[in-house]
Amino acid sequence: MKAIQDSDGKITVFNSTPKNWGTVICGFDTYSNEKLQTYGFYDVVRPTIKESQELGAIEWDADNNVFTYPVKNKTYSQTVAELKTEKIDNLKYIYNRELAKTDWIIIRGQEGTAAPQEILDARAALRTECASKEAEINGLSTKAQIADYQLPSFR
């Protein structure tokens, strides 16, 4: 990605270097980075952010000769307790969905066909893991920590 800043301070971002620019009719996109910089085109750096952060408006970083986005902390209208409740609800939904994959085996057990021990052990491990992660969430003390806490992903 490249960007250029006009004389009014407006920054325009290009997903790819344009083929034409100014007096260059074609082949502008084949120029080296050094040559593009003579026209004012510089790389765009998009910082990696956490869930508790967001990117601000693009700006020029003169120290590094790139265009970049400032990283800002998000503000949350929910309280810490509300964010924890929401995160734990999502956690339980994920684990319940995983447990549901073997629910039919447990139901079959109620009809007389015993569930294999490995299934019972795997389900117990899921419940233990969920409880452990719930305790971790409850141990967090800031909104940013709660927002950044990564829930598991089963495939």
PyRosetta script that sets phi, psi and omega in degrees:
from pyrosetta import init, pose_from_sequence

init()
pose = pose_from_sequence("MKAIQDSDGKITVFNSTPKNWGTVICGFDTYSNEKLQTYGFYDVVRPTIKESQELGAIEWDADNNVFTYPVKNKTYSQTVAELKTEKIDNLKYIYNRELAKTDWIIIRGQEGTAAPQEILDARAALRTECASKEAEINGLSTKAQIADYQLPSFR")
pose.set_psi(1, 140.3)
pose.set_omega(1, 177.9)
pose.set_phi(2, -126.4)
pose.set_psi(2, 157.6)
pose.set_omega(2, 176.1)
pose.set_phi(3, -144.5)
pose.set_psi(3, 160.7)
pose.set_omega(3, 177.7)
pose.set_phi(4, -142.0)
pose.set_psi(4, 147.4)
pose.set_omega(4, 179.3)
pose.set_phi(5, -112.8)
pose.set_psi(5, 127.2)
pose.set_omega(5, -179.9)
pose.set_phi(6, -83.5)
pose.set_psi(6, 178.0)
pose.set_omega(6, -175.6)
pose.set_phi(7, -65.5)
pose.set_psi(7, -20.7)
pose.set_omega(7, 177.0)
pose.set_phi(8, -86.3)
pose.set_psi(8, -1.4)
pose.set_omega(8, 179.9)
pose.set_phi(9, 91.3)
pose.set_psi(9, -2.1)
pose.set_omega(9, 179.8)
pose.set_phi(10, -75.0)
pose.set_psi(10, 130.7)
pose.set_omega(10, 179.9)
pose.set_phi(11, -101.5)
pose.set_psi(11, 128.3)
pose.set_omega(11, 177.2)
pose.set_phi(12, -112.4)
pose.set_psi(12, 129.2)
pose.set_omega(12, -178.6)
pose.set_phi(13, -103.4)
pose.set_psi(13, 136.6)
pose.set_omega(13, 177.9)
pose.set_phi(14, -118.1)
pose.set_psi(14, 128.6)
pose.set_omega(14, 175.7)
pose.set_phi(15, -64.0)
pose.set_psi(15, -33.6)
pose.set_omega(15, 173.8)
pose.set_phi(16, -141.0)
pose.set_psi(16, 156.1)
pose.set_omega(16, -177.8)
pose.set_phi(17, -64.2)
pose.set_psi(17, 132.3)
pose.set_omega(17, 179.6)
pose.set_phi(18, -65.2)
pose.set_psi(18, 151.4)
pose.set_omega(18, 178.8)
pose.set_phi(19, -72.5)
pose.set_psi(19, -31.0)
pose.set_omega(19, -178.5)
pose.set_phi(20, -122.2)
pose.set_psi(20, 144.0)
pose.set_omega(20, 174.7)
pose.set_phi(21, -159.7)
pose.set_psi(21, 130.9)
pose.set_omega(21, 179.1)
pose.set_phi(22, 56.3)
pose.set_psi(22, -121.9)
pose.set_omega(22, -177.8)
pose.set_phi(23, -88.0)
pose.set_psi(23, -3.5)
pose.set_omega(23, -179.8)
pose.set_phi(24, -87.9)
pose.set_psi(24, 112.9)
pose.set_omega(24, -175.3)
pose.set_phi(25, -76.0)
pose.set_psi(25, -40.2)
pose.set_omega(25, 177.5)
pose.set_phi(26, -153.3)
pose.set_psi(26, 160.0)
pose.set_omega(26, 178.9)
pose.set_phi(27, 88.2)
pose.set_psi(27, 0.9)
pose.set_omega(27, 179.5)
pose.set_phi(28, -58.7)
pose.set_psi(28, -34.4)
pose.set_omega(28, -178.6)
pose.set_phi(29, -71.8)
pose.set_psi(29, -6.0)
pose.set_omega(29, 179.0)
pose.set_phi(30, -98.4)
pose.set_psi(30, -2.4)
pose.set_omega(30, -178.1)
pose.set_phi(31, -68.0)
pose.set_psi(31, 151.5)
pose.set_omega(31, 175.4)
pose.set_phi(32, -71.0)
pose.set_psi(32, 163.3)
pose.set_omega(32, 177.0)
pose.set_phi(33, -56.9)
pose.set_psi(33, -41.1)
pose.set_omega(33, -179.0)
pose.set_phi(34, -62.0)
pose.set_psi(34, -42.6)
pose.set_omega(34, -179.3)
pose.set_phi(35, -69.9)
pose.set_psi(35, -39.8)
pose.set_omega(35, 178.0)
pose.set_phi(36, -61.2)
pose.set_psi(36, -36.1)
pose.set_omega(36, 180.0)
pose.set_phi(37, -65.4)
pose.set_psi(37, -28.6)
pose.set_omega(37, 177.1)
pose.set_phi(38, -66.2)
pose.set_psi(38, -22.9)
pose.set_omega(38, 176.3)
pose.set_phi(39, -92.3)
pose.set_psi(39, -6.6)
pose.set_omega(39, 179.7)
pose.set_phi(40, 99.4)
pose.set_psi(40, 7.1)
pose.set_omega(40, 178.8)
pose.set_phi(41, -88.9)
pose.set_psi(41, 124.9)
pose.set_omega(41, 179.4)
pose.set_phi(42, -131.8)
pose.set_psi(42, 160.3)
pose.set_omega(42, 178.6)
pose.set_phi(43, -63.5)
pose.set_psi(43, 152.3)
pose.set_omega(43, 173.4)
pose.set_phi(44, -107.9)
pose.set_psi(44, 127.1)
pose.set_omega(44, 178.3)
pose.set_phi(45, -109.2)
pose.set_psi(45, 122.6)
pose.set_omega(45, 178.1)
pose.set_phi(46, -105.1)
pose.set_psi(46, 109.0)
pose.set_omega(46, -177.7)
pose.set_phi(47, -64.8)
pose.set_psi(47, 151.1)
pose.set_omega(47, 173.3)
pose.set_phi(48, -78.8)
pose.set_psi(48, 134.6)
pose.set_omega(48, -178.0)
pose.set_phi(49, -125.7)
pose.set_psi(49, 161.5)
pose.set_omega(49, 175.5)
pose.set_phi(50, -92.8)
pose.set_psi(50, 170.7)
pose.set_omega(50, 179.2)
pose.set_phi(51, -60.6)
pose.set_psi(51, -29.0)
pose.set_omega(51, -177.5)
pose.set_phi(52, -84.3)
pose.set_psi(52, 5.0)
pose.set_omega(52, -177.5)
pose.set_phi(53, -123.7)
pose.set_psi(53, 164.7)
pose.set_omega(53, 174.8)
pose.set_phi(54, -145.3)
pose.set_psi(54, 162.0)
pose.set_omega(54, 179.9)
pose.set_phi(55, -91.5)
pose.set_psi(55, 139.0)
pose.set_omega(55, 174.7)
pose.set_phi(56, -85.6)
pose.set_psi(56, -167.9)
pose.set_omega(56, 179.2)
pose.set_phi(57, -71.9)
pose.set_psi(57, 143.5)
pose.set_omega(57, -178.4)
pose.set_phi(58, -58.5)
pose.set_psi(58, 145.1)
pose.set_omega(58, 179.7)
pose.set_phi(59, -148.7)
pose.set_psi(59, 165.0)
pose.set_omega(59, 179.1)
pose.set_phi(60, -84.9)
pose.set_psi(60, 131.9)
pose.set_omega(60, 176.0)
pose.set_phi(61, -108.5)
pose.set_psi(61, 94.0)
pose.set_omega(61, -174.9)
pose.set_phi(62, -65.3)
pose.set_psi(62, -30.0)
pose.set_omega(62, -179.1)
pose.set_phi(63, -64.6)
pose.set_psi(63, -34.0)
pose.set_omega(63, -176.3)
pose.set_phi(64, -112.0)
pose.set_psi(64, 1.4)
pose.set_omega(64, -178.5)
pose.set_phi(65, 52.7)
pose.set_psi(65, 49.5)
pose.set_omega(65, 176.1)
pose.set_phi(66, -142.8)
pose.set_psi(66, 161.1)
pose.set_omega(66, 168.6)
pose.set_phi(67, -93.8)
pose.set_psi(67, 140.2)
pose.set_omega(67, -178.6)
pose.set_phi(68, -150.2)
pose.set_psi(68, 172.8)
pose.set_omega(68, 179.8)
pose.set_phi(69, -112.2)
pose.set_psi(69, 129.4)
pose.set_omega(69, 175.6)
pose.set_phi(70, -69.9)
pose.set_psi(70, 147.2)
pose.set_omega(70, 179.1)
pose.set_phi(71, -96.9)
pose.set_psi(71, 127.0)
pose.set_omega(71, -179.6)
pose.set_phi(72, -120.8)
pose.set_psi(72, 148.1)
pose.set_omega(72, 175.3)
pose.set_phi(73, -79.8)
pose.set_psi(73, 135.4)
pose.set_omega(73, 177.2)
pose.set_phi(74, -71.2)
pose.set_psi(74, 154.4)
pose.set_omega(74, 171.6)
pose.set_phi(75, -110.0)
pose.set_psi(75, 143.7)
pose.set_omega(75, -176.8)
pose.set_phi(76, -119.6)
pose.set_psi(76, 135.0)
pose.set_omega(76, 178.1)
pose.set_phi(77, -81.2)
pose.set_psi(77, -22.7)
pose.set_omega(77, 179.5)
pose.set_phi(78, -76.4)
pose.set_psi(78, 155.9)
pose.set_omega(78, 174.8)
pose.set_phi(79, -79.2)
pose.set_psi(79, 169.1)
pose.set_omega(79, 175.6)
pose.set_phi(80, -57.4)
pose.set_psi(80, -43.9)
pose.set_omega(80, -179.2)
pose.set_phi(81, -63.0)
pose.set_psi(81, -40.6)
pose.set_omega(81, 179.5)
pose.set_phi(82, -67.2)
pose.set_psi(82, -40.5)
pose.set_omega(82, 177.8)
pose.set_phi(83, -64.6)
pose.set_psi(83, -39.4)
pose.set_omega(83, 177.3)
pose.set_phi(84, -63.0)
pose.set_psi(84, -45.0)
pose.set_omega(84, -179.7)
pose.set_phi(85, -59.9)
pose.set_psi(85, -44.6)
pose.set_omega(85, 179.1)
pose.set_phi(86, -63.1)
pose.set_psi(86, -44.4)
pose.set_omega(86, -179.1)
pose.set_phi(87, -65.4)
pose.set_psi(87, -41.8)
pose.set_omega(87, 179.6)
pose.set_phi(88, -67.8)
pose.set_psi(88, -38.9)
pose.set_omega(88, 175.8)
pose.set_phi(89, -59.4)
pose.set_psi(89, -43.1)
pose.set_omega(89, 177.9)
pose.set_phi(90, -65.7)
pose.set_psi(90, -39.5)
pose.set_omega(90, 177.5)
pose.set_phi(91, -59.6)
pose.set_psi(91, -48.9)
pose.set_omega(91, -178.7)
pose.set_phi(92, -65.0)
pose.set_psi(92, -35.4)
pose.set_omega(92, 176.8)
pose.set_phi(93, -61.1)
pose.set_psi(93, -44.9)
pose.set_omega(93, -179.9)
pose.set_phi(94, -61.1)
pose.set_psi(94, -46.6)
pose.set_omega(94, -178.3)
pose.set_phi(95, -71.6)
pose.set_psi(95, -35.8)
pose.set_omega(95, 176.7)
pose.set_phi(96, -64.6)
pose.set_psi(96, -37.5)
pose.set_omega(96, 177.1)
pose.set_phi(97, -64.0)
pose.set_psi(97, -37.8)
pose.set_omega(97, 178.4)
pose.set_phi(98, -69.8)
pose.set_psi(98, -41.5)
pose.set_omega(98, 177.6)
pose.set_phi(99, -64.9)
pose.set_psi(99, -33.0)
pose.set_omega(99, -178.2)
pose.set_phi(100, -61.2)
pose.set_psi(100, -23.8)
pose.set_omega(100, -179.9)
pose.set_phi(101, -63.1)
pose.set_psi(101, -25.0)
pose.set_omega(101, -179.3)
pose.set_phi(102, -116.2)
pose.set_psi(102, 8.4)
pose.set_omega(102, 179.4)
pose.set_phi(103, -56.9)
pose.set_psi(103, -37.9)
pose.set_omega(103, -177.8)
pose.set_phi(104, -62.2)
pose.set_psi(104, -31.2)
pose.set_omega(104, 178.8)
pose.set_phi(105, -69.5)
pose.set_psi(105, -39.2)
pose.set_omega(105, 179.3)
pose.set_phi(106, -68.1)
pose.set_psi(106, -42.6)
pose.set_omega(106, 178.1)
pose.set_phi(107, -62.9)
pose.set_psi(107, -40.7)
pose.set_omega(107, 177.2)
pose.set_phi(108, -59.2)
pose.set_psi(108, -34.3)
pose.set_omega(108, 178.2)
pose.set_phi(109, -63.6)
pose.set_psi(109, -31.4)
pose.set_omega(109, 178.0)
pose.set_phi(110, -72.1)
pose.set_psi(110, -17.1)
pose.set_omega(110, 178.9)
pose.set_phi(111, -98.4)
pose.set_psi(111, 6.6)
pose.set_omega(111, 173.8)
pose.set_phi(112, 115.3)
pose.set_psi(112, -12.7)
pose.set_omega(112, 178.7)
pose.set_phi(113, -98.6)
pose.set_psi(113, 112.0)
pose.set_omega(113, -174.7)
pose.set_phi(114, -65.5)
pose.set_psi(114, 138.8)
pose.set_omega(114, 176.8)
pose.set_phi(115, -74.5)
pose.set_psi(115, 139.4)
pose.set_omega(115, 177.5)
pose.set_phi(116, -61.3)
pose.set_psi(116, 144.2)
pose.set_omega(116, -178.4)
pose.set_phi(117, -58.8)
pose.set_psi(117, -35.7)
pose.set_omega(117, -179.4)
pose.set_phi(118, -63.2)
pose.set_psi(118, -33.9)
pose.set_omega(118, 176.4)
pose.set_phi(119, -69.9)
pose.set_psi(119, -44.1)
pose.set_omega(119, 178.5)
pose.set_phi(120, -61.8)
pose.set_psi(120, -41.4)
pose.set_omega(120, 179.0)
pose.set_phi(121, -65.6)
pose.set_psi(121, -42.5)
pose.set_omega(121, -179.6)
pose.set_phi(122, -64.4)
pose.set_psi(122, -39.8)
pose.set_omega(122, 178.7)
pose.set_phi(123, -67.5)
pose.set_psi(123, -39.7)
pose.set_omega(123, 177.8)
pose.set_phi(124, -64.5)
pose.set_psi(124, -39.0)
pose.set_omega(124, 178.9)
pose.set_phi(125, -64.8)
pose.set_psi(125, -40.0)
pose.set_omega(125, 177.8)
pose.set_phi(126, -62.6)
pose.set_psi(126, -43.8)
pose.set_omega(126, 179.7)
pose.set_phi(127, -64.6)
pose.set_psi(127, -40.1)
pose.set_omega(127, 178.3)
pose.set_phi(128, -65.0)
pose.set_psi(128, -44.5)
pose.set_omega(128, 179.3)
pose.set_phi(129, -62.2)
pose.set_psi(129, -42.6)
pose.set_omega(129, 178.6)
pose.set_phi(130, -62.1)
pose.set_psi(130, -45.1)
pose.set_omega(130, 179.3)
pose.set_phi(131, -62.4)
pose.set_psi(131, -38.1)
pose.set_omega(131, 179.1)
pose.set_phi(132, -65.1)
pose.set_psi(132, -43.8)
pose.set_omega(132, 179.5)
pose.set_phi(133, -68.1)
pose.set_psi(133, -35.6)
pose.set_omega(133, 176.6)
pose.set_phi(134, -62.9)
pose.set_psi(134, -41.1)
pose.set_omega(134, 177.3)
pose.set_phi(135, -63.9)
pose.set_psi(135, -39.2)
pose.set_omega(135, 177.0)
pose.set_phi(136, -60.9)
pose.set_psi(136, -44.7)
pose.set_omega(136, 179.2)
pose.set_phi(137, -62.5)
pose.set_psi(137, -44.4)
pose.set_omega(137, 179.7)
pose.set_phi(138, -64.2)
pose.set_psi(138, -22.6)
pose.set_omega(138, 179.1)
pose.set_phi(139, -82.2)
pose.set_psi(139, -10.4)
pose.set_omega(139, -180.0)
pose.set_phi(140, -75.8)
pose.set_psi(140, 148.4)
pose.set_omega(140, -173.5)
pose.set_phi(141, -121.0)
pose.set_psi(141, -10.5)
pose.set_omega(141, -180.0)
pose.set_phi(142, -121.8)
pose.set_psi(142, 157.7)
pose.set_omega(142, 178.7)
pose.set_phi(143, -61.6)
pose.set_psi(143, -40.3)
pose.set_omega(143, 179.7)
pose.set_phi(144, -63.4)
pose.set_psi(144, -42.5)
pose.set_omega(144, 178.9)
pose.set_phi(145, -61.1)
pose.set_psi(145, -41.3)
pose.set_omega(145, -179.0)
pose.set_phi(146, -67.2)
pose.set_psi(146, -45.9)
pose.set_omega(146, 180.0)
pose.set_phi(147, -62.0)
pose.set_psi(147, -38.2)
pose.set_omega(147, -176.7)
pose.set_phi(148, -81.0)
pose.set_psi(148, -11.8)
pose.set_omega(148, -178.8)
pose.set_phi(149, -64.2)
pose.set_psi(149, 123.7)
pose.set_omega(149, -176.4)
pose.set_phi(150, -88.3)
pose.set_psi(150, 120.9)
pose.set_omega(150, 176.2)
pose.set_phi(151, -80.5)
pose.set_psi(151, 153.0)
pose.set_omega(151, -179.3)
pose.set_phi(152, -69.4)
pose.set_psi(152, 159.3)
pose.set_omega(152, 177.9)
pose.set_phi(153, -130.8)
pose.set_psi(153, 115.7)
pose.set_omega(153, 178.1)
pose.set_phi(154, -98.9)
pose.set_psi(154, 141.3)
pose.set_omega(154, 178.1)
pose.set_phi(155, -122.9)
pose.dump_pdb("model.pdb")
